[in-house]
Amino acid sequence: MTNAKAQNCDHKAQRNERKTNAINNENWNGCMFKIKGKNRFCNIPRISGSTFCGNHIPNELTSSANESLKKRNGNRHRVPCPLDPSHTVYAFDVGKHIKICTKFKEQKTCANLLGYKENINSGYNSQTYPWEHTFDGRSQTACTPQLLDRLLSIDHGALLSRIEAAFNEYVEDIPMQHFEQSHCSTLLHQKIQQGAHQNSLRHIQQQGSILGNIESTMSLTSSHVFMELGAGRGMLSYATAQAFSANEFILIDRAASRGKADHRIVTTVDDPVKNTKPDQFNIRRAIRVKIDIRHLNIAAIPQVNGKPLVFISKHLCGVATDLSLRAISHLISDSSAKTCVDGVAIALCCHHMCSWDDYINPSLILQMGFQADDYWFLKKMTSWATCKLATDKSSVQEKLGLSPMQRARIGISCKRLLDTGRVLFLRSLGLQAKLVYYCRNDDRQSLESIDLCVYIMQMQNEGAAIKLENIRGLHEEYESNTDDNEASDKVPLDAKVLHYILESMGAPQYETRVTHQLLEFIHRYLSEILLDAHAYAVYAGKETIAAQDIRVAIASRLNKQYAQIPSHELTMELADKRNSIPLPSIPNEYGVHLPPPQFQLLHHDMSRWDETRRGSSHSNSTTHTEASATIASFSAVEGSRNVKKCSSSIKFNIKK
């Protein structure tokens, strides 16, 4: 022990001697600050551009030292991970980190799933605001400016007036449909007896009301498959499984959750062999797919093939709701899909997380009188819906002059405007959709559920979508034995329907030509839809037009009609190419000098039937004697301009 101490002292003495010699010979690279108590210089290395370390640098040299430190550490600042913004990495280490990041591994695993198709449900709007732009193109609320500051920088009074006007014009009355589902009611009473917390009881009540709305709207069988979007722990599926004990469940969520209820969604059956203990075993009826809804291709999931789907979700955030509706619309319009959508029930939530880039119906927002920049205010002001619970006076009340109740009313209006756009989008697909209040708004412990609504949508799943009845149309002639007075009192069914529609919209009086113009539009639109549906049916090798063919035809028309307007540069490029092709020569022999009809913007519709055929001798005598009929062309009638569009006749199922 003594020898070891002696050796250490010798090494220390030698080190101090070398240090002294280096200082005397001006070869010392360490800090030149001398510690008087120890009678030696500091051993810490110098900083760049100075003879002192960072701890002992004089005040007059601090600024230059900081600059050198910044220069040295310029590449050592941390930036968000490009794959997952929840954690940060050094800027110089981003390339290496991406290869080993767990998020990258998850993305590779997710990309190999059958239901994965990158960005299939993303929106089509390319505009992104500077304060919302991040490296991955998504919104980042942490870096957004304060709502109050931006409201003060604009004419907020005019914006609030437009919100109120749009709400009064577009938002329908929302009914209260609160149900108590029997299975959930039993579970609720058990929890009350066990002394469960109010939060648990509240969730059971909400789940029971959602299930009650589903049962009251849809006719469900054991063949239906429930798909929960944004499932989380899967508690809504677990509650649904108590009422529908034979159905299968598919849970969709992009994140991993603890305490999942998947393993409790089972069916207990008897063991036919009786060789196991116990004599009963459980069959799991739920599968979980870990995938972002943005990349979810529902038709490619093998578990849904050949089975009707019912989509459910509780407290689905704003942008996820839009992505889900777009995924459902893709499934409806996919002619190759082997499944159908029978219903959707989504409890809405987190409207402030919506994104203009992914919003499902941006054209309606523009139609309401708002600009694209106003959407940011709409989604941010949805958080005001809970302001009526505030008791203290806030800065918003002082600067904008809005009381908590006024702000709450504005927030609710903004929520309903966004929800109305979603409802109208679903209706544009030919679906039944509405908003309902599914829980009572006296629950002060759940701020979001005060105004949460449920989408209820039902599609009739019939083999033949078109059924012809002996109903007289507007242009059809009455029988010759009908008196003129009696005929004038009768109004055709299609004209009555239009009259009821106009009257319900506040137009009880109108000119007669309005009905004819609307029927003209219906004729054109229906003809186009039938021709498209016929083409799809022929391509699929069908003999009749089915419901799926009609849905595909409607969806294709909507996608074409509501497609994003092309840019000015693209439009000009197309115009230049089009104008480079000269028009054919115009004959000078007779009439107005115009190009041929196919090159004119306005010309006669060659696809319409000539009305001179109406009332012809053979039209009244024709009777439906067969189980199927075809569309006649009446090409022999003088003056007719019929053009036979279909390669084969269209067959419809007729039931007398």
Secondary structure as GFF3:
##gff-version 3
##sequence-region A 1 656
A	DSSP	alpha_helix	2	24	.	.	.	ID=ss1
A	DSSP	beta_strand	34	35	.	.	.	ID=ss2
A	DSSP	beta_strand	40	41	.	.	.	ID=ss3
A	DSSP	three_ten_helix	59	61	.	.	.	ID=ss4
A	DSSP	alpha_helix	62	72	.	.	.	ID=ss5
A	DSSP	three_ten_helix	74	76	.	.	.	ID=ss6
A	DSSP	beta_strand	78	80	.	.	.	ID=ss7
A	DSSP	beta_strand	88	90	.	.	.	ID=ss8
A	DSSP	three_ten_helix	91	93	.	.	.	ID=ss9
A	DSSP	alpha_helix	94	100	.	.	.	ID=ss10
A	DSSP	alpha_helix	102	111	.	.	.	ID=ss11
A	DSSP	three_ten_helix	141	143	.	.	.	ID=ss12
A	DSSP	alpha_helix	147	152	.	.	.	ID=ss13
A	DSSP	alpha_helix	156	170	.	.	.	ID=ss14
A	DSSP	alpha_helix	182	193	.	.	.	ID=ss15
A	DSSP	alpha_helix	198	217	.	.	.	ID=ss16
A	DSSP	beta_strand	225	229	.	.	.	ID=ss17
A	DSSP	alpha_helix	235	243	.	.	.	ID=ss18
A	DSSP	beta_strand	248	253	.	.	.	ID=ss19
A	DSSP	three_ten_helix	262	264	.	.	.	ID=ss20
A	DSSP	beta_strand	266	270	.	.	.	ID=ss21
A	DSSP	beta_strand	280	284	.	.	.	ID=ss22
A	DSSP	beta_strand	286	290	.	.	.	ID=ss23
A	DSSP	three_ten_helix	293	295	.	.	.	ID=ss24
A	DSSP	three_ten_helix	298	300	.	.	.	ID=ss25
A	DSSP	three_ten_helix	302	304	.	.	.	ID=ss26
A	DSSP	beta_strand	308	316	.	.	.	ID=ss27
A	DSSP	alpha_helix	318	333	.	.	.	ID=ss28
A	DSSP	beta_strand	340	348	.	.	.	ID=ss29
A	DSSP	three_ten_helix	351	353	.	.	.	ID=ss30
A	DSSP	alpha_helix	362	367	.	.	.	ID=ss31
A	DSSP	alpha_helix	374	381	.	.	.	ID=ss32
A	DSSP	three_ten_helix	382	389	.	.	.	ID=ss33
A	DSSP	alpha_helix	395	400	.	.	.	ID=ss34
A	DSSP	alpha_helix	404	428	.	.	.	ID=ss35
A	DSSP	beta_strand	435	437	.	.	.	ID=ss36
A	DSSP	three_ten_helix	448	450	.	.	.	ID=ss37
A	DSSP	beta_strand	453	455	.	.	.	ID=ss38
A	DSSP	beta_strand	457	458	.	.	.	ID=ss39
A	DSSP	beta_strand	467	468	.	.	.	ID=ss40
A	DSSP	alpha_helix	484	489	.	.	.	ID=ss41
A	DSSP	alpha_helix	493	504	.	.	.	ID=ss42
A	DSSP	alpha_helix	512	539	.	.	.	ID=ss43
A	DSSP	alpha_helix	547	561	.	.	.	ID=ss44
A	DSSP	alpha_helix	568	579	.	.	.	ID=ss45
A	DSSP	three_ten_helix	597	599	.	.	.	ID=ss46
A	DSSP	three_ten_helix	611	613	.	.	.	ID=ss47
A	DSSP	beta_strand	653	654	.	.	.	ID=ss48
###
